[in-house]
Amino acid sequence: MEKVVYKEELCGRIAVVKEMDMPFGRYYTGYIEILHKDPFSWRNHVEMGKELFFRLVG
């Protein structure tokens, strides 16, 4: 199970922190939006389909 515990726009990017409650324990994970204007080396690390993440996070 996951729950968004923090979401804010910072410097034109969306930053999100999620609390993950998994069978092996609870932990936090964070994401920062990568923009199309960012260097290709950054965008190259984004997996296919992950760009939709920030549109889907409520």
N, C-alpha and C positions, 0 to 999 in steps of 0.2 A: 504494500500500500504506500502511496505517496501523497504528500500534501505540500502545496506551495506555502512557504512561511515568510517569504520576502519577495517582492517584485517592485522594481523601480526603474525609471528611465534615468540613466546617467550619461552625460556627454553624448546624447543622441543614440544611445544603445540601451536595450532592455537587459537588465540584470535580474536573474531569478535564483533563489535558493529553495531547494526542496528538502523536506524531511522524508527519508525513506525508512519504512518500517518493514524489514524483511525477516524471514525465519531465522537468519543467522545474527540478527541484531539491528539496531537503529543507527542511522548515520545521516549526514547532510551532504548534499551535492549541489554545486552551483554552475550556472551557465551565463555566458555573456554573448550577446548577439553579434554575429559577424555580418558586416554590411558588404554590399556589392562593390563599394568603392575601396574596400580594404585591399591590401596587397594580395596578389594571387597566392603567395606562399601560405597566407593565413586561410584563405578560402579553400585552398586545396585540401586542408585537413578536415573540412566539414564533410561528413558522410552524406550520401544521397538521401534526400528526404528530411534531413535534420533542419533545413531552413524553414520548414513548416512549424517547428516546435514553438516558436515565439508567437505565432498566430493562434495556436491552439491553447496556450497556457492562459487560463482565466485569471 
